[in-house]
Protein backbone atom coordinates (compact mmCIF):
# COMPACT_ATOMS: atom_id res chain seq x y z
CA UNK A 1 0.00 0.00 0.00
CA UNK A 2 1.18 3.49 -0.80
CA UNK A 3 1.96 5.40 2.41
CA UNK A 4 0.25 8.56 1.17
CA UNK A 5 -2.97 6.67 0.57
CA UNK A 6 -2.68 4.92 3.95
CA UNK A 7 -2.25 8.14 5.92
CA UNK A 8 -4.94 9.92 3.90
CA UNK A 9 -7.38 7.12 4.84
CA UNK A 10 -6.44 7.55 8.51
CA UNK A 11 -6.96 11.32 8.35
CA UNK A 12 -10.31 10.84 6.59
CA UNK A 13 -11.49 8.29 9.18
CA UNK A 14 -10.38 10.63 11.97
CA UNK A 15 -12.31 13.58 10.46
CA UNK A 16 -15.51 11.50 10.42
CA UNK A 17 -15.34 10.90 14.18
CA UNK A 18 -17.10 13.48 16.31
CA UNK A 19 -15.80 12.79 19.83
CA UNK A 20 -12.29 12.74 21.25
CA UNK A 21 -12.70 9.18 22.55
CA UNK A 22 -14.23 6.39 20.45
CA UNK A 23 -15.39 2.93 21.49
CA UNK A 24 -14.11 0.24 19.14
CA UNK A 25 -14.76 -3.49 18.87
CA UNK A 26 -11.79 -5.64 17.91
CA UNK A 27 -11.77 -8.00 14.94
CA UNK A 28 -10.02 -11.37 14.81
CA UNK A 29 -6.56 -10.95 13.29
CA UNK A 30 -3.98 -13.36 11.95
CA UNK A 31 -1.52 -12.37 14.68
CA UNK A 32 -3.81 -13.56 17.47
CA UNK A 33 -6.18 -10.63 17.91
CA UNK A 34 -9.37 -11.65 19.68
CA UNK A 35 -12.69 -10.63 18.15
CA UNK A 36 -15.35 -8.79 20.14
CA UNK A 37 -13.20 -7.02 22.74
CA UNK A 38 -14.49 -3.51 23.34
CA UNK A 39 -12.31 -0.62 24.42
CA UNK A 40 -12.35 3.16 24.38
CA UNK A 41 -9.43 4.82 22.60
CA UNK A 42 -8.49 8.23 21.26
CA UNK A 43 -9.76 9.33 17.89
CA UNK A 44 -6.37 8.92 16.19
CA UNK A 45 -5.86 5.38 17.53
CA UNK A 46 -9.41 4.43 16.54
CA UNK A 47 -8.88 5.75 13.00
CA UNK A 48 -5.67 3.72 12.61
CA UNK A 49 -7.30 0.55 13.95
CA UNK A 50 -10.28 0.94 11.62
CA UNK A 51 -8.09 1.57 8.55
CA UNK A 52 -5.93 -1.44 9.44
CA UNK A 53 -9.16 -3.45 9.94
CA UNK A 54 -8.09 -4.63 13.37
CA UNK A 55 -11.26 -3.06 14.82
CA UNK A 56 -14.55 -1.47 13.88
CA UNK A 57 -16.40 1.44 15.42
CA UNK A 58 -18.96 0.35 18.01
CA UNK A 59 -22.62 1.14 17.48
CA UNK A 60 -24.26 3.67 19.83
CA UNK A 61 -26.00 0.79 21.65
CA UNK A 62 -22.70 -1.08 22.10
CA UNK A 63 -21.03 2.11 23.32
CA UNK A 64 -23.77 2.72 25.89
CA UNK A 65 -23.57 -0.87 27.17
CA UNK A 66 -19.76 -0.65 27.37
CA UNK A 67 -19.91 2.56 29.41
CA UNK A 68 -22.53 1.13 31.77
CA UNK A 69 -20.41 -1.98 32.32
CA UNK A 70 -17.27 0.12 32.86
CA UNK A 71 -19.16 2.23 35.41
CA UNK A 72 -20.27 -0.86 37.33
CA UNK A 73 -16.71 -2.21 37.34
CA UNK A 74 -15.34 1.15 38.50
CA UNK A 75 -17.85 1.28 41.39
CA UNK A 76 -16.92 -2.26 42.46
CA UNK A 77 -13.23 -1.34 42.42
CA UNK A 78 -13.91 1.77 44.52
CA UNK A 79 -15.80 -0.30 47.11
CA UNK A 80 -12.87 -2.73 47.36
CA UNK A 81 -10.41 0.14 47.68
CA UNK A 82 -12.48 1.75 50.45
CA UNK A 83 -12.70 -1.55 52.31
CA UNK A 84 -8.91 -1.72 52.31
CA UNK A 85 -8.68 1.79 53.76
CA UNK A 86 -10.95 1.14 56.74
CA UNK A 87 -9.22 2.44 59.85
CA UNK A 88 -10.05 2.07 63.49
CA UNK A 89 -8.42 2.94 66.79
CA UNK A 90 -8.45 1.10 70.10
CA UNK A 91 -8.75 3.52 72.99
CA UNK A 92 -8.26 2.41 76.58
CA UNK A 93 -10.31 3.73 79.50
CA UNK A 94 -7.17 5.32 80.95
CA UNK A 95 -6.82 7.58 77.92
CA UNK A 96 -7.95 11.09 79.00
CA UNK A 97 -9.42 11.82 75.56
CA UNK A 98 -11.79 8.87 75.87
CA UNK A 99 -13.23 10.24 79.12
CA UNK A 100 -14.61 13.24 77.29
CA UNK A 101 -16.30 11.13 74.65
CA UNK A 102 -17.58 8.40 77.01
CA UNK A 103 -21.06 8.90 78.49
CA UNK A 104 -21.11 9.61 82.21
CA UNK A 105 -23.04 7.23 84.46
CA UNK A 106 -26.37 8.55 85.70
CA UNK A 107 -26.58 9.48 89.41
CA UNK A 108 -29.36 7.93 91.41
N, C-alpha and C positions, 0 to 999 in steps of 0.2 A: 504494500500500500504506500502511496505517496504521502510523505509527512505533511505536506501542505493540506492535502485533502483530509487527513486524519485530524489535524488540529482545527481545521475549519468546521468539521463535524462536531468536535467537542465544544467549540465556541457557540455553534448554532444550538446545540442541545442545552447549553448553559443559559442562553438567552431565553429559551422557552420556559424555563423554570421561574416561578414567581417568588418563592420563599428562599431564605438563606440556607435552611436545612431541609433536606428531602429524604423521605423514607423510601428505601429501595428493597426489593426482594431479590435474593441471589438466584442465579441459574446454575444448573449443574455444568461443571467445566471439566475438560480433559485432564487438568492438573489436580483434580480432587476437590473442586469446589462443590459444596453441598447446596442443593436446590431448596428454596423456600425459606431461607434464613432472612429475617427482616432486620434492618438496622437503619439508623438515621445518620446521614452524612452531610457534609457541606455540598453546596451546589456544584462546585468544580469537581469534587470526587464523584458525585452522582453522575455528572455528565460523562466523565471518563469511563465509569463502569458501564453505563448504558451503551456508549459507542463501542466499547470492547465486547459487548454482549455478555458480560459476566453478571449483570443484574438488569432488572427492569424497574421502572417507577411503580410504586405501590398505588393502588386505587385509593380514593378518599376513604372508603369503608375500611380498607386494610390499614391505612394510616391511623384512623381513629381507634381501631382495635389495638394496634401496636402501642399507641400512647396510653390507652387505658391500662393495658397490661404492664407497661413500664412504670406507670404511677403506682399500681398495686405492689409491684416488686420494690419500688423505692420506699413506700410506706412500711413494708415488712422489714426492710433493712434498717430503717430508722428506729423501729420498735426494738430490734435486736441490739442496736447500738446503745439505745437508752437503757436497756436492761443491763448492759455491761457497765454502765456508768453509775448505777445505783450506789449511793453512799449512805452509810449510817455511822453513828457514833455511840459508844457505850459510855454512859456517864454514871459514876458512882454516887452514892448518897453523900459522901464526904466532900464532894465537889461543891464549892460555894455557889457556883452559877446554877446548879441544879436546884438549890433551895429556893431560888426566886421563881423558878418555873413550876416547881412541885406545888400541888394544892395543899393548903394548911388544914390540919384536922379540925373538925368542928368542936367547939367547947360545949359541954353539957351543963 
